[in-house]
Amino acid sequence: MYHHRLRSFLDSTSLVITTYLRCSAVPSCIMNLINTMMKVSDLDHFQRIALVLYLKRIGFTVDDVVEFFRKVY
């Protein structure tokens, strides 16, 4: 069920986010946060901050990040 949810999420998000998340260059700590978020639909405050700051640092726009969190939550 989790893999189906992740796959449908990736198919429904913007091309920029989908392309990045399917890339093997994603650090394992970030993939761990994304996997945790997909499994339990929640991250604690500091995990969300780490993920948002990382996504902003690599060049996602605010709109991309907001869309990402809307799709998951």
C-alpha positions in Angstrom: 0.0 0.0 0.0 2.8 2.4 0.8 4.6 1.9 -2.5 1.3 2.5 -4.3 0.7 5.7 -2.4 4.2 6.9 -3.1 3.9 6.1 -6.8 0.5 7.8 -7.1 2.0 10.8 -5.3 4.9 11.0 -7.6 2.6 10.7 -10.7 0.4 13.5 -9.4 3.0 16.1 -8.4 4.8 18.6 -10.6 7.4 17.4 -13.1 10.1 19.2 -11.1 9.4 17.4 -7.9 8.8 14.0 -9.5 12.0 14.2 -11.5 14.1 15.1 -8.4 12.5 12.5 -6.1 13.1 9.7 -8.6 16.8 10.7 -9.0 19.4 8.7 -7.2 21.2 11.9 -6.1 18.7 12.4 -3.2 20.5 12.1 0.1 19.4 9.1 2.2 18.4 11.3 5.1 16.0 13.3 2.9 14.6 10.1 1.4 14.1 8.8 4.9 12.1 12.0 5.8 10.0 11.6 2.7 9.4 7.9 3.3 8.4 8.6 6.9 6.1 11.4 5.8 4.4 9.1 3.2 4.0 6.3 5.7 2.6 8.2 8.7 1.5 11.4 7.0 3.3 13.5 9.6 6.7 14.7 10.5 7.7 16.6 13.6 8.5 20.3 13.5 12.2 19.9 13.1 11.9 17.2 10.4 9.6 19.5 8.4 12.0 22.4 8.7 14.9 20.2 7.6 13.0 19.0 4.6 11.7 22.5 3.6 15.2 24.1 4.0 16.8 21.3 1.9 14.2 21.7 -0.9 14.6 25.4 -0.9 18.4 25.1 -0.9 18.4 22.9 -4.0 16.2 25.3 -5.9 12.6 24.4 -5.4 10.3 27.4 -5.4 8.0 28.2 -2.5 5.1 27.1 -4.7 6.8 23.7 -5.4 7.4 23.1 -1.7 3.8 24.1 -0.7 2.4 21.8 -3.5 4.6 19.0 -2.2 3.3 19.3 1.4 -0.4 19.7 0.2 -0.1 16.4 -1.8 1.2 14.5 1.2 -1.0 15.9 3.9 
